[in-house]
Amino acid sequence: MNLLNHALHAGHAEPPRKQVPTPARALVAGGGGALGSAVLEALLARHPFAGVRVLATRALSTAMQGLEPIVVASLADAPALGAAPIADTALIVFDRARHANGRELAFMRPAPDELPVLAQWLHRRGVRSLIVVMPHSAAKLPDALKRGLANLDEHAVSTLGFEHLVFVRSAQAPSDDPAARWPERLANGLLAQLRIMVHSSNQPVRARKVAQFVAELAARLPASAPGTRVVPPELVWHASQLRDPAALVRAWLNGDELPAVNPKQMRL
C-alpha cells in the first residue's frame, strides 16, 4: 500500500472515541449528628458529585435524591463488602449523637479510636481524597469524646497514601487582647449572656455554615495539589462568617491571600 492509499484509508477511518470520565462519588461516615447531617445536606444541595453515599448500620429509607446508604454493621464486617471502589472522596465526621428520633441511630457513628482502621478501609476501597472533620463546637461534646479526639492517630492516617488528606479543626474565633480594666471585662461578660445583643461573630458557629465550608472543600480538593493539610480553627471560624465560602476555599487550597473578614464586636 502506497502513501496515497494510506491517506485515503485514514480519511475514511472513524475518529477516536473520547473516554468519558467516571462521575466522582462522595461518601460520609458519621452522618447522624448535627454536623454530619448538615454535611450530607450541603453535599447534596451543591451537587459537586454524581452521588453521595453514607455509611449506615442498618437499612435506611431516605427521600433525599442522590443519597445512597451503604450498610456496614461494624468495621469488622466492612471488608466483607468486597473490593469494588466505594467513593473517590470520603468525609469522616466526628460529632455527638442526636436523639431527636431513632433515624439518626441508623447512621454509623465512628469513634475516635477507629479512625486509622476506617481510613485504611476507605483507602483500600478506592478513596483518594479524605477529609476528617472535627466537631464544629468542641465545647459541647461529652468528655469521653473530647479525650478520644485528643488522641487521634493522625500520623497513622497520613501514612496510608491518600492523594489528598485534610484535617478540619473545630471552629474558634481569633483571640483578641483581653480588656485591661475590670469594668470592661464585666461588661463584655454580661453581653456574652445576651445572645440577642451580641454580634454573630461572638456566637458559636452553626453546623450549617461549617458544613458549607466542608462541602466546598470536598468539591475542590481533588483538583488541588496533592498532600496533607490541616485547616486551623481560625480558618473554619473565618468561613462561618462568610455568605459563600467558595473564594476562601479556593484561595486556601492555592496558597493565595484569604478574603478579608473583620466583624466588629459589640461592647459597652
N, C-alpha and C positions, 0 to 999 in steps of 0.2 A: 504494500500500500504506500503510494507516494504522498508527498506533503499536501497536494490538493485534496486527495481523498480524506486525509486526516482532518483537514479544515472543514470539509463538508460534513463529515461524521460528527465533529464537535458542534456544528451548528444545529444538528437535529437532536443532540443529547439533551436529556432532561436536566434542568438546573438542580444543583444540590439542595436538598431539603434542610431547612434550618431546624436545629434542635430546640424544641420548646422547653425552657427550664421548668422543673417541677415546682409547683407553688409551695412556698415555705409554710410550715406549720409551727405553732407555738404550743407549749404545754405549761400548765401551772400546777405546782404541788403546794397545797395549803390554801385552797380557795374557799374555806368555810368561814374564816374570821372576817372582821370588818374590813381590814386592808386587803385580804385575799380576794374577797368577793368584789371589792371595788376595782382591783386589778383585772379580774375577769371581765367586768363590765367595760372598763376602759379599752381593753384589747378588742373586744367585740364591737364597740362603738366606733373605734378608729379604723377598723378593717385593714390593719397592716399585714395580716396573714390570711392564707386561704382558709384556715380553720384554727380553732383554739380548743385544745384538749385539756382536761383536768383530771387529776388522779382522785379516784373515789374508792371507798371501802366496800361499797355495795352498789347495786343497780340504782341509777338515778335518772328519773324522768325530768326533763327540762324543756321549757318552751323557748329558750334562747336560741335564736338562729345562729348556726355556726359553732355551737358548743358541743363537744363530744366527750362524754365521760369515759375514762379508762379505769375499769375496776381492778384494783390491786388490794387484796385483803391486808397484806403486810409486805414489808420489804423482803422478807424471807421468801415470799411467793412470787416476787416480781420477776426473777429470772425465768420462771416457768412460762412467761408470756411469749417467749420467743426472742429472736434476734432482729426482727424487722425494725427499720428506723421508726422511731415514735414521734420525733419532732426535730426541727432544726434549732429552735431556741426554746430554752426552758427557764422558768422562774420558780424559785423556791421561796415561799413567803412564810416567815415566822410571825405568828400572831396569836393572841389569846382567843380561845374559842368563844363563840356567841351561843347563847342558849335561847334565842328567840323562838325557835321551833326545832323539830327534830331533823329538818332537812339539812342543816349545817353539819350534823353528825355524820352524814354520808360522805363528806369530803375527807380525804386523807389529810391529817394534821401532822406534818413532820416534826419530830423532836430535834432539838439542837444536836444531841449526840449521834443522830442518824445522818447528819449532813455528809460525811465522807462516803458512806455506803450508798446513799441516794444519788449523790453526784457521780459516783463511779458507775452506777447502773444507768443513769441518763447518758453518760459518755459512751457506754457500750451500745446503747440503743440509738446512736446516731446524732445526739445533741452536740452541736459545735459551739453554741453560744449559751452561757449560763449566767443568770442574774440571781444573786442571793439577796433577798430583801429583809432587812431588819424591821422590827415593829416601828410604825410611824410615830408612836409615843411610848417610849420605853418605860416611862414613869408609871404607866397604868398597868404594867404587866405583873403577874404574880412573881414572888421572889424566886420560886423554883425555876421559872423560865428565864428570869434575869440571870441567874447563876449559870444556866445552861448556855445562854448566848455569850456570856463572858468567856466560856471555854470552847468556843467554836474552833475546830481544827481547820482553819482557813488555809494553812500551808499545805496540808494533805490534799485539799481540793485543787490548789494551784498547780500541783504536780501531775494531775491526771491527763493533761494535754488538751484542754479546751482551747479553741482558737480565740475565743473572747470570754473573759471571766470578769464579772463586776460584782463587788460587794457594796450594797447600798445601806449606809448607816441610818440610824434613827435621826429624824429631823431635830435640829437645835439652832435657835437663833444665835447670831454672832454676839459674843459677850460685850457688854458696854462697861465703862468705868462706873463703879458704884458711886452713889451720891455721897458727897463728903459730909453733909450736915444731917443730923438725925431727924430733923423735921421733914426734910425732903425724902429721906428713906421711908419715914412713916407714911407720908402722903402717897408715895408710889405703891406701898404695900396695900393701902386702902383702895387705891384704884384697881389693883390687881384682883380685889374681891368682887368688883363690879364689872362683869364682863361686858355689859352693855355700854360702859363708859370707857373701855379700854380699846385701843386701836387693834385691829385684827392681827397686826404683826406680833402683838404680845400674847395672843391667844394660841393654844395648842393647834398645830396644823391638822387639817382634816384629812381623813383617809382618802377621800375622793381626789384631793389635789396631789397627794403623793402618788396615787395610782396613775394619774395622768402623766406625771413625770416618768414613772416606771414604764408605762406603755410606750411612750415616745422613745425612751431609751432602748427598749426591746426592738422597736421597729428600725432604728437607725444603727444599732450596734453591729449587725452582720456586715455592713458596708464600710465600717471603720477599720482602722489599723488594728491588727491582732494584738493581744496582750492581756495582762491582768490589771484591772483598775479598781480603785476604791473611791466611792462617792462620799465625800465628807459630810458630816451633819449639817454644816452651814450651807452647802450646795442644795441639799434636799429642802431645807427651810427656804432658801432663795427661790427654788422652783415653785414652792407653795404660795409665794407672794405674786406670782405672775398669772395672768389670764391664760396664756398659752406658753407652755414650756419648750416649744419646738426650737426656738432660737437659742435658748440656753443649752439644751442638749446638744445641738449641732456645734455650738462653739466649744463646749467642754470636750466633746469627742475629738474635735480637730485641734485642740490646744490653743484656741483663739481667745480673745478677751471676752469675758462674760458680759451679758447685758446688765446695765446698772439697775439697782433697786435700792432705794433709800427711804423707806417709810418712816415718818416722824412719829415718835412716841408721845402719847398724851400724858402730861404730868401737870400737877398743880403748881 
